[in-house]
Structures are given as structure tokens and as C-alpha cells.
Amino acid sequence: MTLTQSTNQALLDAQLNLLDNTFGYIKSMALKAALDLRIADTIDHHGGAATLPQIVDRVTLHPSKIPSLRRLMCVLTVSGVFGVRPADGSSELLYALTPTSRLLVGPRNLVSITAMSLSPHFIASYLELGTWFQQELPEPCIFKLAHREPLWKLAEHDATFNALINDGMVADTSFIMDIAIKESGEVFQGITSLIDVAGGLGAAAQAMSKAFPHVEYTVLDLDHVIAKAPTGTNVKYITGDMFESIPPANAVFLKWILHDWGHDDCVKILRNCKKAIPPRDAGGKVIIMDIVIGAGQSNVKHREVQALFDVYMMIINGIERDELECWPSPKTPCTSDVDEDDPARRDLHTHSKQAKQYANSSNPSTIS
């Protein structure tokens, strides 16, 4: 290969990478179309593998779009959502569920949280990302810039959007709590009462109540969320604001909460956690579940998802933190204003080693 050929190939490789990034949203929209058409459910109906004619028979599709569906399936297979292989004794291709698309079927599927992330409310917000960077923090966040009100305010008066958020959180929590309890169940040992702060419809508390039924569980959230809470469970639901106060309990649970807020707001939440729990030597504990940037596997896909999730949280001026930022120490910005002898802070710091061990598993979330 001549120098000119090598240079040209490098240029073409660079263009390929640019196109891959430019058209990355097509993969997301192909996945959204698969959810809308319930393609994974159709393939699951056929035992986990189906030909295109079998898929067409069960999805809502105009006959003229059958060739286009084949092209959509090509995107979904090259991206790993579905697998593909020749069908035995037929010229048709057989599309199969993969570990990824199996997360879209069954009783504990992740359809709702995926649909939430791919909803127009979220997608449209990121069209304002470049504009958002030109404005001073903290207001407006990306979501407010696009929709003229914060995400939480919209959820208060838009029942459809509120259901979208709540259903998404329930799906995510039901999935991840099963793994969390199995991997780090010892964190919950010795607890007699627990407040699930901003716990939504209580999916986490309900999962914990099944694993540790001797604990008294209470979910704290805003009134429009609690109004939709289920009845007939072992979990109590109370209306409140974590920035004002947190009811007393032996332990406080924060799942995907601190990453929604900036450092100053996290200090307010942690201070209220301190007031809610007894001293550490009396069993007081704060349990956090969040992504820790830089923790876990070192492969490219793992790092990419962490980086993407961090930018995803910009939609509400949130942030995914690394271990130094997330697990408090005297020098970290999110606890610089917390007292040196703060028991909530000491618990978080003491359990950081457990958190790191859990973060290094295949699951990106962590418990401390």
C-alpha cells in the first residue's frame, strides 16, 4: 500500500466513524419502532425465533411496508438487539431473541424504562443541547429549555407523562433490585425500618419487603406520585419533600436520586438523611444506589454507556459522579459543607469499599 492509499484509507475510516456517530440516533429510533410494533413479543410468541412472514402476521403493519420491515430488522440485528440465521428448509431468515431483546419480554421486562428514554419528551430535549451549553447554570435545564417547564413540574399536571415516568421507574427498579439484593443483600442486614426516599410507586421497597419481611418499609414521595401508589402491600406511603425533611427510620434508601441533583442539593438531602437516622453505632445507615463513573468493567461498551448516561442526566442538570464525588470524604464537593462527624457521611464513606466491589460486577449500579 502506497502512502497515498494509506492516507486515503485513514480518511475513509475517519468518515466511517463520523457517519457512525451521526446516524447513531437511527439505532435508537429502530429500537423504538420495535417497541411500537411489539416485535420482541411476536418473536417470543413463536418460541424465541421467527421468520419475517411470521412477524408480519402478528404486528400492525401495512402490506406495502413489508420490504421496509426487512430493512429495519437488518439494523436491529447488526446492533445486536436481535439475532439472525438462515431458517432450516427455507429461503427465509430466522430472527431470534438475544440476551438484549429478552429484556423486552416476560414479566420483568424493561420496555417501560426504554420507552420512557425514547419518548418525544426526552428525545426532543437533546435537540437543545448545544443551546444549553451557551447559558449559565443552573437554569434552565435542557428539559425546561425544550418544554418551558422542569420535568418534575410537567409530571405534576400531565397524567400521561407522569405515568410514563412512574412506569419506567417501576420497570427499572423491579429489574435491578432483584440483582442488587442477591449481590449485596448483606447491606440490608440489621435494619428494622427503612425510608425509600423519592421511591415512586414503591417497587424497590416491595422487592426489599419480600427479601427482608421483618423490616418496616415506608416510601416518601410527592403527592402526585403517592396518589398513584398501589394498595394492599406491606409498604406504607407518605407524602413529603426530601428537601424539607425525611421521616425517622433505621435506614434511608436513595435509588437513582443523588444523580438527579447538583452538589448543593445533595448536601441538603444528606443533611436530612443525617437527621432521619440514628447514630451509626445504633444501626443508622444510608444506602445509595447509583452509577459510579469509572467503576466496573474496563471495556469500551461499559465506559461508553457510563459516559452516555452522564450526558443523559444533563436533561435535568443531574450528574453521574465518580467514586471520589459520589462516596463522600472531607474534600469532595458534594459533602464539603457536611459536618466532619456527620454519621450519615461516615456511613456512606465507610461503605464505599462495598460499593466499589458491587460496581465492579456486570451491573453498572452500586450500593453503599
Disulfide bonds with the S-S distance in Angstrom:
none
